[in-house]
Amino acid sequence: MLEEQEDPVTAERLPYYRLYLRQRPVILVIFTVLAVILILFTSGLARLYRAQRESLGTRWFSRGLADLNAKKYDAAVSDFRAALLYSRDNYTYQLNLAEALIGQKRTGQASAYLLNLWDREPEDGLVNLELARIASSQGQVQQAIRYYHDAIYAAWASDEEWKREDARLELIQLLLNNKALAQAQSELIALEANVGDDPAQQEQIGGLFLRALDYERALSAFRITLKSERHNGAALAGAGEAAFELGRYPMAQHYLQAEIAANPNDTQSADRLKMAEMVLQMDPFRREITTAERHRLVVQAFQLAGQRLTGCALPKSVTLGPASTQPSLSDQWASLKPHVTERSLGRDPDLMESAMDLVFQIERQTSVVCGAPSGVDRALLLIAKLHEGNQ
Amino acid sequence: MEWQAKSETAVLPETNGSPQASPGMREHSPLGLWRAAFREDRFFLVLSVFIGVFSGLAVVWFRFAIDWARLYLLGTGVHLTPARLLLAPTLSGLVIAVLVMRFFPATRGSGVNQTKAALYIYNGHIPFRTAVGKFICSALAIGSGFSLGPEDPSLQIGATLASVIGRKMRLSRDRMRLIAPVGAAAGLAAAFNAPISAVLFVIEEVIGRWTAGILGSVVLSAVSSVVVMRWYLGSESLFRIPAVELRRPSELIAYAALGVVGGLASVTFSSGIATLRPRLKALPRWTQYFQPAVAGLLIGIIAVLGAPQVMGAGYEYIDQAMHGQFTWEFLAILAGLKILATLLSFVSGTPGGMFAPTLFVGAMLGAAVGGAEHYFLPHLTISAGTYALVGMGVLFAGFLRAPMTSVFMVLEVSGNYSIIVPVIVANTVAYVISRGLQPTPIFDLLTRQDGLELPSMEEQREEGVLHVEDAMQRVKGPLLDADWTLDQALREVDHMENQHLLVRMSPNGWSSVTKDELLQLAANGKGTVTLGTLLGTELVPYLHPDHPLETALRYVDRWPVIPVVSRADFRQLEGVITERDVLERYREFGEG
């Protein structure tokens, strides 16, 4: 005990209360009381400190939001960084800073923040979506697809369905841009199931189906739009294109005529309409035409194919079968030419088949060797495709 | 065995400093238990907890003070106005200089050396004014943008509080000497939020030697202070730690490269301090009123020119470097500028610590090396954050020359033990380079510049230690056995001069006897009595070959010959040692 160590002389001189205060148990009690008082004081100080920091953080964050909304990304980044000085781990501050950094095109830094947030909350939809966008912009397609999928199935703070659809639409765009058509079609089918009959969305989906080369679904999406909005130009053009690609030329003609009537400046649709009409006019296999007209169209097609053959300067070696046993297309055309007249066709029904078969072969081969045809040759090629199943 | 046990425990420091400690049965009575509970050694442990609590609170206030100083002096945002960047450190520098020169002269520098001096020179005495001065001046300096950190001042504040408490408690001199490191550990642990690193640093740099007697108190105070600090400021670390992993062992080469860069940077840093500090101190006294202000102005200029990151402790920028927020070129520039800013701050005599700047430079260098390696060797998969983390340890090992702390600091901060191999590799390389190019560690250098000579753990590590086996001699004479009769023994030593003879006792132990004593006993008619009976209680202590030679010094003046026996078989004699052997060996050692 301390009093036992005390020099007796000194101890005698000390007043009684001071001696008492030097007892170790008493000192411990004094320390405890002192500690409690200081802890309470520090608690008050800490409350003040935290309140001030919170207020500063909120103030800078509000400024940052205003700057972000005004697309002043530089200022927003500074504001959010300042806000983070006072609340380093604040999720919202970091997320908004990442958004501002993305706005500044500083995707590397944004990515660092987002990855940190992703570690904390891997199921945050917005974080996944932003990471997907960054990965997409950096050409990391597989990673982007993964983040998009996470975003689609993640939790969203509000407007969950709308944001998921938005994420899926972005994913589809990415897939289409990277020619992943089958995956894009799958995502589109999933998207279509959630969209309902909303004309605007159906129109957008129709356009995407067109890009994904799924013309049947594109047509049906456009038709849903047209049910509600009969004069929707984009839908008419899309439906016309889808019908055209499906070989439904009368239907394509119908939609495209309506589109041209509404939007005369739509040259693409006009060209397509022209081609559809040409196909319809030149197709000798149409049911509603007379025999004479059919024969005339065959003769015309045969002559056009001959011109195409001459113009394309197809090599003599090009044949319908093995080179050694089959004559070349030019030879075949030349040998058949004297027989392909309207009169001969009337006498020999099989001649029409042979003549048109040769026409289609010539158009196919010339399109391979000399490139995609235009005008009447393209119409003949489309007619060939249209009747491929019948050949 | 008894002697051996005594000799083992004798080398340990006294753990019971109270002469009134009640032994045995007295402790079991209620009054005895009550008194035992307040015995100085036990009371010291309780006191350590209070020291930890008070130091933790002081560090919390210190943190508030620094943050408030920053807010009011530099502003609340990240983009500070040039006027503030220039004026805040310059004017603060003037105020600090007046405070230091007029009122708190002991607060210059980091505080680590002052604490060490208190331990070794001033019997643990640190005036309370030192803590007050350190608190005010360091908060002002760090808050206004001087490139200094709060850890070393916290260490000194903790040590001062402990010293004041010790004085008020009228602790014994031994306890008083030890109490400053206890407070130092508490202060550092709270400031750094890393109790293990704080304990290790205090042992490595302040106490300078491993001593079990104080370890418990140091740990208790460190843990208590960290608990208090976390209670108020949260348990989050100073920076967010990125995911760390070592995928391929070949990546260790990249970390070794970081060690080389860190080692060279450490040497540059410490050489700068070694060169500039004495020169500035040698300038006329009136210039010292302006040195901090000039340093502050230069730091402000660096900030205005585009690197405000070098101001203050800079933990937020370490965090950003760890998360890939800067290009590797800018990181390298920041590391260089931070060394410059810290040099200016420190050599001007501004109070503040070097921990944070060291970590800053290490993190920037690490991330820069990582970024450069990624740029030139894109196949490397290690993140810049991992390099930054390892880089902090590298500078710690190379500049502060605390290798143990450097490793544990990174582990403690990251909480990831998979990083241990890269850290050890990089730190070792940096440490070896730094030690090779700058033989004197920075803290020793500073104490010598201040005209003091304090023990250093690094120097102790360098010193050779002599053992008993280095001085012992082979047994020349016959070895007597306790079962022999006196006549047998006399026949055995008949041809010998009078000398000390060792007797192997039964079942254990050794004794010694001279030929003259044997002859005298024989003259008394005890020729048929065994030596064991004659010498039964007169045992000689024995040593083992691996005992430090200083252990032998405790016995060689009382016993002319000491047996050196095997640890595996105490009856097997390895050699003998005498006072002359010990002194001769020390003389040879001293001559090199």
Interface residues (C-beta under 8 A of the other chain):
Chain A: M1 L2 E4 Q5 R22 R24 P25 I27 L28 F31 A35 L38 I39 T42 S43 L45 A46 Y49 Q52 R53 L56 W60 S78 D79 R81 A82 L84 L85 R88 D89 G108 Q109 S111 A112 Y113 N116 D119
Chain B: S18 Q20 R35 F38 F43 V46 F50 V53 F54 L57 V60 W61 F64 D67 W68 L71 T76 G77 V78 H79 M169 R170 V228 Y232 L233 E236 R240 P242 A243 E316 D319 H323 G324 Q325
